[in-house]
Amino acid sequence: MTTYVITVPGTFLHDVTEEQRSGVKRRLRHRDPQNTDLGEAEELDLLTVQDDNTFSVRLEIAAPDRARAEADASRLAESALRDSGLTDEDAVLGPAVVTGIESDY
């Protein structure tokens, strides 16, 4: 099993409240990349929102391979957004990408 740091980009299509942002962070806190060497060294934030409403969700995912890690991260990010009251019309996700790998090998 390998630990990946996965970045899922997205765009908020409407203004998002601080409560909704906090809800997303709270739902994903257990996957915070700060627990990894890369996350700590790079000071990665779980959720970063830019002035133009684009955002990045960065997650720590343990998976057997890259494809599974990216799929799991996308699913978790989408679930956190939806559970925070954000629909497909509020937030659109882009493709997940590996931004770091920690392995015991």
N, C-alpha and C positions, 0 to 999 in steps of 0.2 A: 504494500500500500504506500502511495506517495502523497505528500501534502502539497497542494498547489495553492497559489494565490491567483484568483481569477478576477478579472475586471469585466463587469457588465455595463456597457455604456447605455445611455438613454436620454430622452428628452421629455421634460414636462411640457405639455401642450397648453396648459392653463396654469395660473398661479396656484401654488401649493402652500398650504398653511404650515407654520412651524409645528403644529400638532401632528400633521400628517408626516412631515419629515422625521419627527421624533418617533412616531409610530413605526416607520420603516426601520430606523436604527435599532429600536428596541426589539423588534422581531428578528433582526439579524445579528444582534450582539454576540450570540454564541459562536458566530462565524467570523468575528473580527480578525483581520489579518495582523493586528498588532501582536498576536500570539506567535507569529513566525519570525524567523531571523530577518527576512526581507521586510516584513511589515514594520518591525521595530527599527531597523536601520534606515528605511526610507520614510518613516513616520507616516505610513499609509493610513488614511481615514476610511472608515467603513462607507460613508456616503459623502461625496463631494458634489456640490451644486455650483455651477458657474452663473455669471450674471445673465447669460442668454438662455437660462433654464435647461441647458444640457447638464447631465449628471453622470457620475460614475459610482457604481457600487463595487466595492472590493471585498472579496470573501475568501476565507480559508476553507478549502475543500480537501478532504481525504478521499482518494479514489484510486482504482487500479490503473487508470490511464487518463490521458488528456481529454479525450472525447467525453468520457463519463463525468470528469470534473467540470467541464464547460457546461454540459447538459444540466448537472445538478445545480450549478451556480445560477443558471438562467431560471430554472424552476423556482429556486428559493427566492431570488430577487423578485420575480413576478408575483409569487405568493405574498411576499411582504408588502408589495405595493397594493395589491388587491385587498389584503386584510386591513390596510390602512385607509381604505376608502377611495383608492385611485383606480379608475377603470382604464380600459384600452384607449379611451378618448382623452384621458388625462395624462398618461405616461406611456411612452413607446420605448421598448428596449431594442438595442442593437445586438449584434452577435457577441457572445462571451469570448474572451481571449485569455490565455495563460500569460500572466505577467511575472510569475515566479514559481520556482519548484524547490521543495525541500525533500530530500530523500535520504534514507538510511544507507544507501548503497555507496 
